[in-house]
Amino acid sequence: MSNLNQETVTSVRHWTDRLFSFTCTRDPSFRFLAGQFTMIGLPVNGKPLLRAYSMASAVYEEQLEFFSIKVPDGPLTSKLQHIALGDTVLVGRKPVGTLVQDSLVPGRTLYLLGTGTGLAPFASIIRDPDIYDRFDRIVLAHGCREVAELGYGQALVASLKDHEFLSDLAQDKLLYYPTVTREPFQYQGRITDLLESNKLPFNLGLPAFGPQDDRVMLCGSEPFLADMVKLLDRSGFTEGSAHQPGTYVIEKAFVEK
Ligand code: A2P
């Protein structure tokens, strides 16, 4: 387990019967970029059982934070959902990932589009002061089935209002767009449909969505990503990478079947 740090759980919060978040200690040598992920897990029968998780915490925070789904018969999450204060979790020492600022060419509006636990990398990104220097505004759109599943994101965005050094930046530049598909809410519908129709930008008082000024980061379920990529490619966006920055980048959210 030499490529893993052993960390101690410092808090756990259950948001719904499908979602929870937790914090743990952070080895001082563990450095990452906002938006990256690493392998995390638990020792099971003497061996590490690991899955990819995005860091939800800010790069400068003393603790690490993760946002997770609970799958009743999932090999890892069926156990991970029962962690408690003081328990040990394993955290991979090598963060990686494509949702990083340098893979995008400069633009005016950054759209962070996530479904379900795909919000996690964006929780780190919207707490990174650098992102507010690079863009005129940041749109955080989070799509869920039910209102209760928005809880983690709503609390996060509310916490930025009183943040010691981000409150003014977030107030000026962060636009939050939570949307729900399976019950009534202020904003309703799939993110794909809301962009295709330009309802999402128009609701926020922004110009129509397009590759000239807009940049996009995507994280969510495979069907969501597939449909979003079709929409983006059709609209003239190009996928970026560390070698060749583009107008959008994409990452699969953690899933456990
Ligand atoms: P819907 O309720 O219409 O399926 P999940 O929990 O299944 O990952 O879904 C999270 C959110 O993503 C839900 O609001 C869901 O809408 C939406 N969603 C699922 N598939 C797609 C897709 N192909 N394109 C856009 N949104 C999607």
Residues whose N, C-alpha, C, O or C-beta is under 5 A from the ligand:
A	BS01	A2P	T115 G116 G143 C144 R145 T181 R190 I191 T192 S221 P223 F224 D227
